[in-house]
Amino acid sequence: MALIDAEVRVLEDNWIYGSEDIAANVIVPFAVLAENATTPRPVGVRVGPDVGADKVAALLDRVDLVAIEFPKFRDGRGFTTARVLREKYGYKGEIRAVGHVIPDQFEFLIQCGFSTVLTPPEHPPEHFRPVVPAGGGEGTNKKPLQLLNRLVGHRGAV
């Protein structure tokens, strides 16, 4: 799995996932962080789709990264959580998409306020690079091709 930013640049990931011990550079589950009054810095929180932005907002002054889990690509609640954290609560820190995200969602992830995406093993970073159809450069309204069309080499309009 690779970590990419909004420009699809591969970044070094200095965070530890999956631990329930609160320590520096560890992304801990929401419930664990919510139960502890003090936290070292930097610390991240992992938020499932069942935890809304309003609950996360109470912890924003204590975290440096919010990792929003996508258990299935069809579950769009993470998009809403990110957008609300940015627009309603003014969160300026890193918001990371983790879990089952697909390349066709990348543009929408960025629009909703995600800073980074931890790509799933089945989709390497190059799958997230948009390819605009032939004749679809700047100043046109053509959208990037869907992943399936990119992988099979189609260059027609979507």
Biotite code that builds the C-alpha atoms (Angstrom):
import biotite.structure as struc

atoms = struc.array([
    struc.Atom([0.000, 0.000, 0.000], chain_id="A", res_id=1, res_name="MET", atom_name="CA", element="C"),
    struc.Atom([1.255, 3.425, -0.923], chain_id="A", res_id=2, res_name="ALA", atom_name="CA", element="C"),
    struc.Atom([0.376, 6.813, 0.481], chain_id="A", res_id=3, res_name="LEU", atom_name="CA", element="C"),
    struc.Atom([-0.444, 9.449, -2.148], chain_id="A", res_id=4, res_name="ILE", atom_name="CA", element="C"),
    struc.Atom([-1.390, 13.117, -1.996], chain_id="A", res_id=5, res_name="ASP", atom_name="CA", element="C"),
    struc.Atom([-3.774, 15.183, -4.124], chain_id="A", res_id=6, res_name="ALA", atom_name="CA", element="C"),
    struc.Atom([-1.164, 15.378, -6.905], chain_id="A", res_id=7, res_name="GLU", atom_name="CA", element="C"),
    struc.Atom([-0.775, 11.556, -6.864], chain_id="A", res_id=8, res_name="VAL", atom_name="CA", element="C"),
    struc.Atom([2.753, 11.872, -5.499], chain_id="A", res_id=9, res_name="ARG", atom_name="CA", element="C"),
    struc.Atom([3.878, 8.907, -3.422], chain_id="A", res_id=10, res_name="VAL", atom_name="CA", element="C"),
    struc.Atom([4.725, 10.043, 0.113], chain_id="A", res_id=11, res_name="LEU", atom_name="CA", element="C"),
    struc.Atom([6.614, 8.430, 2.956], chain_id="A", res_id=12, res_name="GLU", atom_name="CA", element="C"),
    struc.Atom([4.169, 7.184, 5.566], chain_id="A", res_id=13, res_name="ASP", atom_name="CA", element="C"),
    struc.Atom([5.524, 7.778, 9.079], chain_id="A", res_id=14, res_name="ASN", atom_name="CA", element="C"),
    struc.Atom([2.381, 6.662, 10.883], chain_id="A", res_id=15, res_name="TRP", atom_name="CA", element="C"),
    struc.Atom([1.760, 3.362, 12.681], chain_id="A", res_id=16, res_name="ILE", atom_name="CA", element="C"),
    struc.Atom([-1.657, 1.769, 12.113], chain_id="A", res_id=17, res_name="TYR", atom_name="CA", element="C"),
    struc.Atom([-3.695, -0.660, 14.152], chain_id="A", res_id=18, res_name="GLY", atom_name="CA", element="C"),
    struc.Atom([-2.345, -0.030, 17.604], chain_id="A", res_id=19, res_name="SER", atom_name="CA", element="C"),
    struc.Atom([-4.574, 0.687, 20.561], chain_id="A", res_id=20, res_name="GLU", atom_name="CA", element="C"),
    struc.Atom([-1.656, 2.158, 22.509], chain_id="A", res_id=21, res_name="ASP", atom_name="CA", element="C"),
    struc.Atom([-1.607, 5.928, 22.355], chain_id="A", res_id=22, res_name="ILE", atom_name="CA", element="C"),
    struc.Atom([1.882, 7.044, 21.379], chain_id="A", res_id=23, res_name="ALA", atom_name="CA", element="C"),
    struc.Atom([3.490, 9.551, 19.049], chain_id="A", res_id=24, res_name="ALA", atom_name="CA", element="C"),
    struc.Atom([2.963, 8.812, 15.331], chain_id="A", res_id=25, res_name="ASN", atom_name="CA", element="C"),
    struc.Atom([0.279, 6.226, 16.030], chain_id="A", res_id=26, res_name="VAL", atom_name="CA", element="C"),
    struc.Atom([-3.209, 6.252, 14.516], chain_id="A", res_id=27, res_name="ILE", atom_name="CA", element="C"),
    struc.Atom([-5.551, 4.948, 17.207], chain_id="A", res_id=28, res_name="VAL", atom_name="CA", element="C"),
    struc.Atom([-9.239, 4.026, 16.991], chain_id="A", res_id=29, res_name="PRO", atom_name="CA", element="C"),
    struc.Atom([-11.710, 6.774, 17.841], chain_id="A", res_id=30, res_name="PHE", atom_name="CA", element="C"),
    struc.Atom([-13.029, 4.981, 20.945], chain_id="A", res_id=31, res_name="ALA", atom_name="CA", element="C"),
    struc.Atom([-9.526, 4.660, 22.420], chain_id="A", res_id=32, res_name="VAL", atom_name="CA", element="C"),
    struc.Atom([-8.680, 8.317, 21.886], chain_id="A", res_id=33, res_name="LEU", atom_name="CA", element="C"),
    struc.Atom([-12.066, 9.495, 23.187], chain_id="A", res_id=34, res_name="ALA", atom_name="CA", element="C"),
    struc.Atom([-11.500, 7.611, 26.474], chain_id="A", res_id=35, res_name="GLU", atom_name="CA", element="C"),
    struc.Atom([-8.129, 9.250, 27.170], chain_id="A", res_id=36, res_name="ASN", atom_name="CA", element="C"),
    struc.Atom([-7.841, 12.858, 28.291], chain_id="A", res_id=37, res_name="ALA", atom_name="CA", element="C"),
    struc.Atom([-4.183, 13.373, 27.391], chain_id="A", res_id=38, res_name="THR", atom_name="CA", element="C"),
    struc.Atom([-2.368, 12.379, 24.251], chain_id="A", res_id=39, res_name="THR", atom_name="CA", element="C"),
    struc.Atom([1.193, 12.738, 22.968], chain_id="A", res_id=40, res_name="PRO", atom_name="CA", element="C"),
    struc.Atom([1.794, 14.643, 19.747], chain_id="A", res_id=41, res_name="ARG", atom_name="CA", element="C"),
    struc.Atom([1.656, 13.917, 16.921], chain_id="A", res_id=42, res_name="PRO", atom_name="CA", element="C"),
    struc.Atom([-1.220, 11.469, 17.159], chain_id="A", res_id=43, res_name="VAL", atom_name="CA", element="C"),
    struc.Atom([-3.852, 10.364, 14.678], chain_id="A", res_id=44, res_name="GLY", atom_name="CA", element="C"),
    struc.Atom([-7.378, 9.044, 15.055], chain_id="A", res_id=45, res_name="VAL", atom_name="CA", element="C"),
    struc.Atom([-9.017, 6.364, 12.927], chain_id="A", res_id=46, res_name="ARG", atom_name="CA", element="C"),
    struc.Atom([-12.707, 6.979, 12.338], chain_id="A", res_id=47, res_name="VAL", atom_name="CA", element="C"),
    struc.Atom([-15.147, 4.364, 11.092], chain_id="A", res_id=48, res_name="GLY", atom_name="CA", element="C"),
    struc.Atom([-18.236, 5.149, 9.047], chain_id="A", res_id=49, res_name="PRO", atom_name="CA", element="C"),
    struc.Atom([-20.384, 4.961, 12.179], chain_id="A", res_id=50, res_name="ASP", atom_name="CA", element="C"),
    struc.Atom([-18.570, 7.903, 13.798], chain_id="A", res_id=51, res_name="VAL", atom_name="CA", element="C"),
    struc.Atom([-19.821, 11.193, 12.412], chain_id="A", res_id=52, res_name="GLY", atom_name="CA", element="C"),
    struc.Atom([-17.926, 14.432, 12.100], chain_id="A", res_id=53, res_name="ALA", atom_name="CA", element="C"),
    struc.Atom([-19.703, 15.940, 15.098], chain_id="A", res_id=54, res_name="ASP", atom_name="CA", element="C"),
    struc.Atom([-18.177, 13.306, 17.403], chain_id="A", res_id=55, res_name="LYS", atom_name="CA", element="C"),
    struc.Atom([-14.720, 13.726, 15.839], chain_id="A", res_id=56, res_name="VAL", atom_name="CA", element="C"),
    struc.Atom([-14.902, 17.519, 16.218], chain_id="A", res_id=57, res_name="ALA", atom_name="CA", element="C"),
    struc.Atom([-14.491, 17.215, 19.985], chain_id="A", res_id=58, res_name="ALA", atom_name="CA", element="C"),
    struc.Atom([-11.040, 15.681, 19.442], chain_id="A", res_id=59, res_name="LEU", atom_name="CA", element="C"),
    struc.Atom([-9.719, 17.913, 16.639], chain_id="A", res_id=60, res_name="LEU", atom_name="CA", element="C"),
    struc.Atom([-7.548, 20.054, 18.922], chain_id="A", res_id=61, res_name="ASP", atom_name="CA", element="C"),
    struc.Atom([-5.759, 16.875, 20.087], chain_id="A", res_id=62, res_name="ARG", atom_name="CA", element="C"),
    struc.Atom([-5.032, 15.186, 16.736], chain_id="A", res_id=63, res_name="VAL", atom_name="CA", element="C"),
    struc.Atom([-2.752, 15.829, 13.792], chain_id="A", res_id=64, res_name="ASP", atom_name="CA", element="C"),
    struc.Atom([-4.363, 13.358, 11.409], chain_id="A", res_id=65, res_name="LEU", atom_name="CA", element="C"),
    struc.Atom([-7.875, 12.011, 10.904], chain_id="A", res_id=66, res_name="VAL", atom_name="CA", element="C"),
    struc.Atom([-7.899, 8.675, 9.052], chain_id="A", res_id=67, res_name="ALA", atom_name="CA", element="C"),
    struc.Atom([-11.375, 7.987, 7.709], chain_id="A", res_id=68, res_name="ILE", atom_name="CA", element="C"),
    struc.Atom([-12.118, 4.321, 7.075], chain_id="A", res_id=69, res_name="GLU", atom_name="CA", element="C"),
    struc.Atom([-13.923, 3.131, 3.950], chain_id="A", res_id=70, res_name="PHE", atom_name="CA", element="C"),
    struc.Atom([-14.964, -0.485, 4.674], chain_id="A", res_id=71, res_name="PRO", atom_name="CA", element="C"),
    struc.Atom([-16.521, -0.748, 1.182], chain_id="A", res_id=72, res_name="LYS", atom_name="CA", element="C"),
    struc.Atom([-16.170, 1.564, -1.772], chain_id="A", res_id=73, res_name="PHE", atom_name="CA", element="C"),
    struc.Atom([-19.971, 1.858, -1.856], chain_id="A", res_id=74, res_name="ARG", atom_name="CA", element="C"),
    struc.Atom([-20.053, 3.393, 1.624], chain_id="A", res_id=75, res_name="ASP", atom_name="CA", element="C"),
    struc.Atom([-19.997, 7.152, 1.073], chain_id="A", res_id=76, res_name="GLY", atom_name="CA", element="C"),
    struc.Atom([-20.290, 8.316, 4.676], chain_id="A", res_id=77, res_name="ARG", atom_name="CA", element="C"),
    struc.Atom([-16.566, 9.081, 4.789], chain_id="A", res_id=78, res_name="GLY", atom_name="CA", element="C"),
    struc.Atom([-16.987, 11.725, 2.093], chain_id="A", res_id=79, res_name="PHE", atom_name="CA", element="C"),
    struc.Atom([-19.505, 13.545, 4.281], chain_id="A", res_id=80, res_name="THR", atom_name="CA", element="C"),
    struc.Atom([-17.330, 13.263, 7.378], chain_id="A", res_id=81, res_name="THR", atom_name="CA", element="C"),
    struc.Atom([-14.353, 14.843, 5.604], chain_id="A", res_id=82, res_name="ALA", atom_name="CA", element="C"),
    struc.Atom([-16.415, 17.647, 4.082], chain_id="A", res_id=83, res_name="ARG", atom_name="CA", element="C"),
    struc.Atom([-18.032, 18.520, 7.422], chain_id="A", res_id=84, res_name="VAL", atom_name="CA", element="C"),
    struc.Atom([-14.670, 18.500, 9.225], chain_id="A", res_id=85, res_name="LEU", atom_name="CA", element="C"),
    struc.Atom([-13.283, 20.972, 6.673], chain_id="A", res_id=86, res_name="ARG", atom_name="CA", element="C"),
    struc.Atom([-16.295, 23.222, 6.116], chain_id="A", res_id=87, res_name="GLU", atom_name="CA", element="C"),
    struc.Atom([-18.158, 23.260, 9.428], chain_id="A", res_id=88, res_name="LYS", atom_name="CA", element="C"),
    struc.Atom([-15.291, 22.773, 11.862], chain_id="A", res_id=89, res_name="TYR", atom_name="CA", element="C"),
    struc.Atom([-12.469, 24.375, 9.846], chain_id="A", res_id=90, res_name="GLY", atom_name="CA", element="C"),
    struc.Atom([-10.065, 21.474, 10.378], chain_id="A", res_id=91, res_name="TYR", atom_name="CA", element="C"),
    struc.Atom([-6.746, 22.263, 8.664], chain_id="A", res_id=92, res_name="LYS", atom_name="CA", element="C"),
    struc.Atom([-4.845, 19.070, 9.514], chain_id="A", res_id=93, res_name="GLY", atom_name="CA", element="C"),
    struc.Atom([-4.416, 15.982, 7.384], chain_id="A", res_id=94, res_name="GLU", atom_name="CA", element="C"),
    struc.Atom([-7.470, 13.926, 6.482], chain_id="A", res_id=95, res_name="ILE", atom_name="CA", element="C"),
    struc.Atom([-6.559, 10.520, 5.076], chain_id="A", res_id=96, res_name="ARG", atom_name="CA", element="C"),
    struc.Atom([-8.770, 8.007, 3.255], chain_id="A", res_id=97, res_name="ALA", atom_name="CA", element="C"),
    struc.Atom([-7.998, 4.420, 4.261], chain_id="A", res_id=98, res_name="VAL", atom_name="CA", element="C"),
    struc.Atom([-9.630, 1.145, 3.394], chain_id="A", res_id=99, res_name="GLY", atom_name="CA", element="C"),
    struc.Atom([-11.461, 0.186, 0.259], chain_id="A", res_id=100, res_name="HIS", atom_name="CA", element="C"),
    struc.Atom([-11.246, 3.238, -2.001], chain_id="A", res_id=101, res_name="VAL", atom_name="CA", element="C"),
    struc.Atom([-11.113, 2.964, -5.770], chain_id="A", res_id=102, res_name="ILE", atom_name="CA", element="C"),
    struc.Atom([-9.360, 5.208, -8.280], chain_id="A", res_id=103, res_name="PRO", atom_name="CA", element="C"),
    struc.Atom([-12.633, 6.451, -9.778], chain_id="A", res_id=104, res_name="ASP", atom_name="CA", element="C"),
    struc.Atom([-13.399, 8.067, -6.391], chain_id="A", res_id=105, res_name="GLN", atom_name="CA", element="C"),
    struc.Atom([-10.095, 9.945, -6.163], chain_id="A", res_id=106, res_name="PHE", atom_name="CA", element="C"),
    struc.Atom([-11.296, 13.247, -7.638], chain_id="A", res_id=107, res_name="GLU", atom_name="CA", element="C"),
    struc.Atom([-14.266, 13.257, -5.244], chain_id="A", res_id=108, res_name="PHE", atom_name="CA", element="C"),
    struc.Atom([-12.080, 12.418, -2.238], chain_id="A", res_id=109, res_name="LEU", atom_name="CA", element="C"),
    struc.Atom([-9.943, 15.483, -2.930], chain_id="A", res_id=110, res_name="ILE", atom_name="CA", element="C"),
    struc.Atom([-13.001, 17.693, -3.520], chain_id="A", res_id=111, res_name="GLN", atom_name="CA", element="C"),
    struc.Atom([-14.432, 16.631, -0.157], chain_id="A", res_id=112, res_name="CYS", atom_name="CA", element="C"),
    struc.Atom([-11.287, 17.625, 1.731], chain_id="A", res_id=113, res_name="GLY", atom_name="CA", element="C"),
    struc.Atom([-9.075, 14.546, 1.868], chain_id="A", res_id=114, res_name="PHE", atom_name="CA", element="C"),
    struc.Atom([-5.353, 15.377, 1.861], chain_id="A", res_id=115, res_name="SER", atom_name="CA", element="C"),
    struc.Atom([-4.009, 11.876, 1.331], chain_id="A", res_id=116, res_name="THR", atom_name="CA", element="C"),
    struc.Atom([-5.130, 8.398, 0.319], chain_id="A", res_id=117, res_name="VAL", atom_name="CA", element="C"),
    struc.Atom([-3.650, 5.116, 1.475], chain_id="A", res_id=118, res_name="LEU", atom_name="CA", element="C"),
    struc.Atom([-4.048, 3.106, -1.711], chain_id="A", res_id=119, res_name="THR", atom_name="CA", element="C"),
    struc.Atom([-5.337, -0.444, -1.348], chain_id="A", res_id=120, res_name="PRO", atom_name="CA", element="C"),
    struc.Atom([-3.042, -3.278, -2.544], chain_id="A", res_id=121, res_name="PRO", atom_name="CA", element="C"),
    struc.Atom([-5.169, -3.986, -5.617], chain_id="A", res_id=122, res_name="GLU", atom_name="CA", element="C"),
    struc.Atom([-4.822, -0.383, -6.841], chain_id="A", res_id=123, res_name="HIS", atom_name="CA", element="C"),
    struc.Atom([-1.238, 0.914, -7.067], chain_id="A", res_id=124, res_name="PRO", atom_name="CA", element="C"),
    struc.Atom([-0.654, 4.693, -7.253], chain_id="A", res_id=125, res_name="PRO", atom_name="CA", element="C"),
    struc.Atom([-0.534, 4.753, -11.060], chain_id="A", res_id=126, res_name="GLU", atom_name="CA", element="C"),
    struc.Atom([-4.213, 3.717, -11.125], chain_id="A", res_id=127, res_name="HIS", atom_name="CA", element="C"),
    struc.Atom([-5.072, 7.010, -9.412], chain_id="A", res_id=128, res_name="PHE", atom_name="CA", element="C"),
    struc.Atom([-3.483, 9.223, -12.079], chain_id="A", res_id=129, res_name="ARG", atom_name="CA", element="C"),
    struc.Atom([-6.258, 10.697, -14.224], chain_id="A", res_id=130, res_name="PRO", atom_name="CA", element="C"),
    struc.Atom([-5.994, 10.263, -17.976], chain_id="A", res_id=131, res_name="VAL", atom_name="CA", element="C"),
    struc.Atom([-7.997, 12.746, -19.999], chain_id="A", res_id=132, res_name="VAL", atom_name="CA", element="C"),
    struc.Atom([-9.466, 11.423, -23.264], chain_id="A", res_id=133, res_name="PRO", atom_name="CA", element="C"),
    struc.Atom([-7.805, 12.449, -26.528], chain_id="A", res_id=134, res_name="ALA", atom_name="CA", element="C"),
    struc.Atom([-8.552, 16.090, -27.321], chain_id="A", res_id=135, res_name="GLY", atom_name="CA", element="C"),
    struc.Atom([-9.544, 16.731, -23.703], chain_id="A", res_id=136, res_name="GLY", atom_name="CA", element="C"),
    struc.Atom([-6.891, 19.109, -22.417], chain_id="A", res_id=137, res_name="GLY", atom_name="CA", element="C"),
    struc.Atom([-7.354, 22.344, -20.509], chain_id="A", res_id=138, res_name="GLU", atom_name="CA", element="C"),
    struc.Atom([-10.371, 24.400, -21.363], chain_id="A", res_id=139, res_name="GLY", atom_name="CA", element="C"),
    struc.Atom([-12.538, 21.431, -22.289], chain_id="A", res_id=140, res_name="THR", atom_name="CA", element="C"),
    struc.Atom([-15.273, 19.767, -20.307], chain_id="A", res_id=141, res_name="ASN", atom_name="CA", element="C"),
    struc.Atom([-14.045, 16.206, -20.821], chain_id="A", res_id=142, res_name="LYS", atom_name="CA", element="C"),
    struc.Atom([-13.574, 14.244, -17.628], chain_id="A", res_id=143, res_name="LYS", atom_name="CA", element="C"),
    struc.Atom([-10.760, 11.794, -16.881], chain_id="A", res_id=144, res_name="PRO", atom_name="CA", element="C"),
    struc.Atom([-11.349, 8.262, -18.088], chain_id="A", res_id=145, res_name="LEU", atom_name="CA", element="C"),
    struc.Atom([-12.654, 5.680, -15.652], chain_id="A", res_id=146, res_name="GLN", atom_name="CA", element="C"),
    struc.Atom([-10.119, 3.136, -14.420], chain_id="A", res_id=147, res_name="LEU", atom_name="CA", element="C"),
    struc.Atom([-11.501, 0.306, -16.569], chain_id="A", res_id=148, res_name="LEU", atom_name="CA", element="C"),
    struc.Atom([-11.098, 2.400, -19.719], chain_id="A", res_id=149, res_name="ASN", atom_name="CA", element="C"),
    struc.Atom([-7.575, 3.414, -18.682], chain_id="A", res_id=150, res_name="ARG", atom_name="CA", element="C"),
    struc.Atom([-6.516, -0.179, -18.029], chain_id="A", res_id=151, res_name="LEU", atom_name="CA", element="C"),
    struc.Atom([-7.791, -1.526, -21.333], chain_id="A", res_id=152, res_name="VAL", atom_name="CA", element="C"),
    struc.Atom([-6.401, 1.422, -23.281], chain_id="A", res_id=153, res_name="GLY", atom_name="CA", element="C"),
    struc.Atom([-9.618, 3.024, -24.529], chain_id="A", res_id=154, res_name="HIS", atom_name="CA", element="C"),
    struc.Atom([-9.279, 6.672, -25.364], chain_id="A", res_id=155, res_name="ARG", atom_name="CA", element="C"),
    struc.Atom([-12.898, 7.471, -26.218], chain_id="A", res_id=156, res_name="GLY", atom_name="CA", element="C"),
    struc.Atom([-15.182, 9.703, -24.223], chain_id="A", res_id=157, res_name="ALA", atom_name="CA", element="C"),
    struc.Atom([-16.675, 8.370, -21.042], chain_id="A", res_id=158, res_name="VAL", atom_name="CA", element="C"),
])
